[in-house]
Amino acid sequence: MDMLIEAREVFEYEVSYGFFTLGWVDVELLPDTKYKEKKAYHLRTRIRSNSRVPFVGTRIVNYESIFSYNDEYPFSHYFWRDDIHDEEYESVKIVFDREENKVHFYEYGEFDTTLDLVEPASGGDIIFFYSRMFAGIEEPYHLPAFIEGEKGIVTASSSSSTERRSYDAFDEPIETYLSEGTADVDGPFGFRGRFRSWFATDDLRVPVEAHVRVIFGNVKVRLISYERNGSS
């Protein structure tokens, strides 16, 4: 995790359905922040739709997460969603209360429900770091994900075998690890069920591709731009 934080990576992914580009996903670790007077980190995942796709229009959704990490795993403190296209901010908010061991859900500013907290508690997006810790290791992981008023488990296992694949983000093909898993909780745009993902075999295990099922059908998410602005 120290290496992942210090790298200060910026990602851009293209989301495609067959020959159609549905949109793009941008992931960035923002400048450090504080949560309850302790150092914390701010991860932003932005989903942008392709306005040229019929019946979709322009949609920009930010998923924001304040998190920390220990010697074993990253964990969420506070998660929220901003629907930028509708100018609705904190349309969803999740507060991880470790004093009471509870997770509190809010929708449009109104309290919704509370669930028991199970570590390493996540609003779902922490899988972006968590999964990289297991890439290339033939040991399954189980990550509790608290999304839309429910708790689910994201389970996956990786292979130590490698496969050479090509991406627009890199000048030449790279070696990758394949991971396969299942999410039993609803994610962005109806993501649920089985998925496959690929990670670069470098020290940071850069996530380069995922095949998932959403409301549009089976889509591919591929890395088209990648930067490191830190020391790693």
C-alpha beads as a LAMMPS data file, in Angstrom:
LAMMPS data file: protein, C-alpha beads

232 atoms
231 bonds

1 atom types
1 bond types

-500.0 500.0 xlo xhi
-500.0 500.0 ylo yhi
-500.0 500.0 zlo zhi

Masses

1 110.0

Atoms # bond

1 1 1 0.000 0.000 0.000
2 1 1 2.869 2.408 0.695
3 1 1 4.057 1.961 -2.895
4 1 1 0.559 2.410 -4.315
5 1 1 0.014 5.614 -2.353
6 1 1 3.409 7.075 -3.224
7 1 1 2.920 6.421 -6.953
8 1 1 0.086 9.006 -7.189
9 1 1 -1.349 7.301 -10.244
10 1 1 -3.889 8.711 -12.699
11 1 1 -5.902 6.258 -14.807
12 1 1 -8.297 6.587 -17.730
13 1 1 -10.274 3.581 -18.925
14 1 1 -12.539 3.151 -21.941
15 1 1 -15.768 1.218 -21.426
16 1 1 -16.964 -0.585 -24.553
17 1 1 -19.868 -2.786 -25.571
18 1 1 -18.939 -4.574 -28.773
19 1 1 -17.762 -1.857 -31.169
20 1 1 -19.464 0.942 -29.202
21 1 1 -17.759 3.144 -26.614
22 1 1 -20.214 3.587 -23.745
23 1 1 -18.023 5.950 -21.764
24 1 1 -14.882 6.389 -19.731
25 1 1 -13.728 5.861 -16.151
26 1 1 -11.134 8.136 -14.538
27 1 1 -9.434 7.106 -11.294
28 1 1 -7.150 9.386 -9.299
29 1 1 -5.709 9.585 -5.803
30 1 1 -6.200 13.208 -4.757
31 1 1 -4.015 15.147 -2.273
32 1 1 -3.936 13.745 1.263
33 1 1 -6.645 14.819 3.672
34 1 1 -7.692 14.220 7.285
35 1 1 -10.500 12.258 8.880
36 1 1 -11.194 12.887 12.561
37 1 1 -7.874 14.753 12.779
38 1 1 -5.883 11.794 11.444
39 1 1 -4.163 11.529 8.082
40 1 1 -6.319 9.935 5.401
41 1 1 -6.477 9.545 1.633
42 1 1 -9.003 10.645 -0.985
43 1 1 -9.779 8.413 -3.963
44 1 1 -11.985 9.707 -6.783
45 1 1 -13.556 7.531 -9.460
46 1 1 -15.363 9.458 -12.192
47 1 1 -17.642 7.769 -14.717
48 1 1 -18.406 9.732 -17.908
49 1 1 -20.937 8.490 -20.438
50 1 1 -20.568 8.829 -24.192
51 1 1 -23.283 11.362 -25.064
52 1 1 -23.446 9.987 -28.618
53 1 1 -24.879 6.674 -27.432
54 1 1 -28.692 6.654 -27.911
55 1 1 -30.841 6.695 -24.762
56 1 1 -27.805 7.382 -22.546
57 1 1 -27.070 11.097 -22.907
58 1 1 -24.532 12.938 -20.811
59 1 1 -23.920 11.453 -17.400
60 1 1 -21.025 12.299 -15.087
61 1 1 -20.908 10.565 -11.732
62 1 1 -18.168 10.957 -9.124
63 1 1 -17.573 8.305 -6.493
64 1 1 -15.533 9.803 -3.652
65 1 1 -13.884 7.834 -0.870
66 1 1 -11.925 8.861 2.216
67 1 1 -9.879 5.912 3.444
68 1 1 -6.862 4.782 5.448
69 1 1 -4.815 1.613 5.552
70 1 1 -2.966 -0.522 8.065
71 1 1 -0.417 -3.342 7.789
72 1 1 -3.044 -5.666 6.309
73 1 1 -5.541 -3.765 4.158
74 1 1 -7.113 -0.433 3.132
75 1 1 -10.471 0.490 4.696
76 1 1 -13.099 3.187 4.143
77 1 1 -14.139 5.989 6.496
78 1 1 -16.553 7.948 4.354
79 1 1 -17.968 7.384 0.878
80 1 1 -20.292 9.501 -1.247
81 1 1 -21.619 9.877 -4.776
82 1 1 -22.046 13.139 -6.685
83 1 1 -24.346 13.108 -9.738
84 1 1 -22.609 15.953 -11.529
85 1 1 -24.910 15.939 -14.572
86 1 1 -27.957 16.564 -12.353
87 1 1 -26.114 18.880 -9.939
88 1 1 -27.055 16.527 -7.101
89 1 1 -24.233 16.209 -4.608
90 1 1 -23.955 13.521 -1.931
91 1 1 -26.944 11.768 -3.462
92 1 1 -25.584 8.724 -1.668
93 1 1 -23.493 8.874 1.509
94 1 1 -22.015 6.040 3.574
95 1 1 -20.392 6.614 6.962
96 1 1 -18.255 3.873 8.501
97 1 1 -18.542 4.293 12.279
98 1 1 -15.828 2.221 13.955
99 1 1 -16.717 3.429 17.424
100 1 1 -20.110 1.737 17.134
101 1 1 -19.010 -0.854 14.530
102 1 1 -21.839 0.283 12.279
103 1 1 -22.239 1.450 8.688
104 1 1 -24.795 4.244 8.183
105 1 1 -26.434 4.887 4.802
106 1 1 -28.002 8.148 3.599
107 1 1 -29.814 9.038 0.364
108 1 1 -30.289 12.657 -0.695
109 1 1 -29.479 13.790 2.825
110 1 1 -32.000 11.495 4.501
111 1 1 -31.039 8.579 6.750
112 1 1 -31.758 5.234 5.110
113 1 1 -30.474 2.293 7.145
114 1 1 -27.668 0.950 9.336
115 1 1 -25.740 -2.330 9.032
116 1 1 -23.088 -4.020 11.146
117 1 1 -19.556 -3.118 10.093
118 1 1 -17.364 -5.963 8.832
119 1 1 -13.697 -5.304 8.090
120 1 1 -12.105 -4.409 5.784
121 1 1 -15.207 -2.290 5.209
122 1 1 -15.393 -0.581 1.833
123 1 1 -17.760 1.513 -0.237
124 1 1 -16.745 -0.736 -3.122
125 1 1 -14.055 1.386 -4.723
126 1 1 -11.296 0.258 -2.340
127 1 1 -11.181 -2.929 -4.402
128 1 1 -9.073 -0.834 -6.782
129 1 1 -6.225 -1.130 -4.261
130 1 1 -7.202 -4.304 -2.447
131 1 1 -7.320 -6.535 -5.532
132 1 1 -3.821 -5.460 -6.565
133 1 1 -2.393 -6.917 -3.357
134 1 1 -3.537 -10.371 -4.530
135 1 1 -2.739 -10.164 -8.261
136 1 1 -0.510 -13.055 -9.254
137 1 1 -1.088 -14.833 -5.928
138 1 1 -3.133 -18.030 -6.018
139 1 1 -4.978 -17.183 -2.817
140 1 1 -8.622 -16.008 -2.964
141 1 1 -9.658 -12.787 -1.277
142 1 1 -12.996 -11.702 0.152
143 1 1 -13.801 -7.992 0.415
144 1 1 -16.976 -6.759 2.158
145 1 1 -18.598 -4.021 0.049
146 1 1 -21.294 -1.723 1.448
147 1 1 -23.306 -0.286 -1.452
148 1 1 -26.846 1.092 -1.827
149 1 1 -27.986 0.061 1.658
150 1 1 -26.719 -3.504 1.531
151 1 1 -23.595 -5.516 2.285
152 1 1 -22.136 -7.879 -0.272
153 1 1 -18.910 -9.758 -0.747
154 1 1 -16.534 -9.440 -3.651
155 1 1 -14.621 -12.706 -4.008
156 1 1 -11.829 -13.386 -6.482
157 1 1 -8.711 -15.448 -7.052
158 1 1 -5.753 -14.876 -9.322
159 1 1 -3.391 -17.008 -11.359
160 1 1 0.385 -16.957 -11.161
161 1 1 0.552 -17.645 -14.904
162 1 1 1.092 -14.650 -17.176
163 1 1 -0.344 -13.555 -20.513
164 1 1 0.974 -10.921 -22.888
165 1 1 -1.645 -8.276 -23.787
166 1 1 -1.668 -4.898 -25.553
167 1 1 -3.114 -1.587 -24.280
168 1 1 -3.211 1.967 -25.612
169 1 1 -1.670 3.179 -22.347
170 1 1 1.646 1.454 -23.133
171 1 1 3.975 1.543 -26.126
172 1 1 4.357 -2.224 -26.305
173 1 1 2.566 -5.366 -25.054
174 1 1 2.928 -6.136 -21.342
175 1 1 2.766 -9.271 -19.216
176 1 1 -0.410 -9.598 -17.142
177 1 1 -2.014 -11.705 -14.425
178 1 1 -5.639 -12.819 -14.744
179 1 1 -8.050 -12.701 -11.810
180 1 1 -11.610 -14.081 -11.815
181 1 1 -14.326 -13.493 -9.282
182 1 1 -17.897 -12.710 -8.297
183 1 1 -19.622 -9.678 -6.791
184 1 1 -22.917 -10.377 -5.010
185 1 1 -23.744 -6.698 -4.545
186 1 1 -24.970 -4.095 -7.042
187 1 1 -22.228 -1.746 -8.225
188 1 1 -22.254 1.243 -10.614
189 1 1 -24.664 0.944 -13.569
190 1 1 -25.930 -2.440 -12.432
191 1 1 -22.585 -4.218 -12.142
192 1 1 -23.120 -7.562 -10.451
193 1 1 -22.073 -11.176 -10.830
194 1 1 -19.003 -12.740 -12.354
195 1 1 -16.084 -10.669 -13.614
196 1 1 -12.584 -11.105 -15.012
197 1 1 -9.728 -8.643 -14.552
198 1 1 -6.131 -8.326 -15.659
199 1 1 -3.198 -6.689 -13.856
200 1 1 0.263 -5.785 -15.073
201 1 1 3.013 -7.908 -13.550
202 1 1 5.034 -4.851 -12.483
203 1 1 5.579 -3.970 -8.819
204 1 1 2.358 -1.917 -8.648
205 1 1 0.148 -4.537 -10.328
206 1 1 -1.519 -1.847 -12.462
207 1 1 -5.171 -2.775 -13.260
208 1 1 -5.351 -2.813 -17.058
209 1 1 -8.618 -4.510 -18.029
210 1 1 -11.887 -5.894 -16.696
211 1 1 -14.827 -7.753 -18.223
212 1 1 -18.026 -7.180 -16.248
213 1 1 -21.777 -7.380 -16.671
214 1 1 -23.841 -4.191 -16.253
215 1 1 -27.339 -3.089 -17.314
216 1 1 -26.118 -2.683 -20.907
217 1 1 -24.810 -6.273 -21.054
218 1 1 -21.258 -7.580 -20.958
219 1 1 -18.766 -4.733 -21.240
220 1 1 -14.995 -4.396 -21.432
221 1 1 -13.051 -1.809 -19.455
222 1 1 -9.563 -1.184 -20.855
223 1 1 -6.774 1.167 -19.763
224 1 1 -6.100 3.878 -22.355
225 1 1 -4.014 6.349 -20.327
226 1 1 -1.765 5.956 -17.270
227 1 1 0.484 8.351 -15.345
228 1 1 2.616 8.177 -12.234
229 1 1 3.114 11.543 -10.573
230 1 1 4.804 10.326 -7.419
231 1 1 8.005 8.642 -6.340
232 1 1 7.189 4.984 -7.076

Bonds

1 1 1 2
2 1 2 3
3 1 3 4
4 1 4 5
5 1 5 6
6 1 6 7
7 1 7 8
8 1 8 9
9 1 9 10
10 1 10 11
11 1 11 12
12 1 12 13
13 1 13 14
14 1 14 15
15 1 15 16
16 1 16 17
17 1 17 18
18 1 18 19
19 1 19 20
20 1 20 21
21 1 21 22
22 1 22 23
23 1 23 24
24 1 24 25
25 1 25 26
26 1 26 27
27 1 27 28
28 1 28 29
29 1 29 30
30 1 30 31
31 1 31 32
32 1 32 33
33 1 33 34
34 1 34 35
35 1 35 36
36 1 36 37
37 1 37 38
38 1 38 39
39 1 39 40
40 1 40 41
41 1 41 42
42 1 42 43
43 1 43 44
44 1 44 45
45 1 45 46
46 1 46 47
47 1 47 48
48 1 48 49
49 1 49 50
50 1 50 51
51 1 51 52
52 1 52 53
53 1 53 54
54 1 54 55
55 1 55 56
56 1 56 57
57 1 57 58
58 1 58 59
59 1 59 60
60 1 60 61
61 1 61 62
62 1 62 63
63 1 63 64
64 1 64 65
65 1 65 66
66 1 66 67
67 1 67 68
68 1 68 69
69 1 69 70
70 1 70 71
71 1 71 72
72 1 72 73
73 1 73 74
74 1 74 75
75 1 75 76
76 1 76 77
77 1 77 78
78 1 78 79
79 1 79 80
80 1 80 81
81 1 81 82
82 1 82 83
83 1 83 84
84 1 84 85
85 1 85 86
86 1 86 87
87 1 87 88
88 1 88 89
89 1 89 90
90 1 90 91
91 1 91 92
92 1 92 93
93 1 93 94
94 1 94 95
95 1 95 96
96 1 96 97
97 1 97 98
98 1 98 99
99 1 99 100
100 1 100 101
101 1 101 102
102 1 102 103
103 1 103 104
104 1 104 105
105 1 105 106
106 1 106 107
107 1 107 108
108 1 108 109
109 1 109 110
110 1 110 111
111 1 111 112
112 1 112 113
113 1 113 114
114 1 114 115
115 1 115 116
116 1 116 117
117 1 117 118
118 1 118 119
119 1 119 120
120 1 120 121
121 1 121 122
122 1 122 123
123 1 123 124
124 1 124 125
125 1 125 126
126 1 126 127
127 1 127 128
128 1 128 129
129 1 129 130
130 1 130 131
131 1 131 132
132 1 132 133
133 1 133 134
134 1 134 135
135 1 135 136
136 1 136 137
137 1 137 138
138 1 138 139
139 1 139 140
140 1 140 141
141 1 141 142
142 1 142 143
143 1 143 144
144 1 144 145
145 1 145 146
146 1 146 147
147 1 147 148
148 1 148 149
149 1 149 150
150 1 150 151
151 1 151 152
152 1 152 153
153 1 153 154
154 1 154 155
155 1 155 156
156 1 156 157
157 1 157 158
158 1 158 159
159 1 159 160
160 1 160 161
161 1 161 162
162 1 162 163
163 1 163 164
164 1 164 165
165 1 165 166
166 1 166 167
167 1 167 168
168 1 168 169
169 1 169 170
170 1 170 171
171 1 171 172
172 1 172 173
173 1 173 174
174 1 174 175
175 1 175 176
176 1 176 177
177 1 177 178
178 1 178 179
179 1 179 180
180 1 180 181
181 1 181 182
182 1 182 183
183 1 183 184
184 1 184 185
185 1 185 186
186 1 186 187
187 1 187 188
188 1 188 189
189 1 189 190
190 1 190 191
191 1 191 192
192 1 192 193
193 1 193 194
194 1 194 195
195 1 195 196
196 1 196 197
197 1 197 198
198 1 198 199
199 1 199 200
200 1 200 201
201 1 201 202
202 1 202 203
203 1 203 204
204 1 204 205
205 1 205 206
206 1 206 207
207 1 207 208
208 1 208 209
209 1 209 210
210 1 210 211
211 1 211 212
212 1 212 213
213 1 213 214
214 1 214 215
215 1 215 216
216 1 216 217
217 1 217 218
218 1 218 219
219 1 219 220
220 1 220 221
221 1 221 222
222 1 222 223
223 1 223 224
224 1 224 225
225 1 225 226
226 1 226 227
227 1 227 228
228 1 228 229
229 1 229 230
230 1 230 231
231 1 231 232
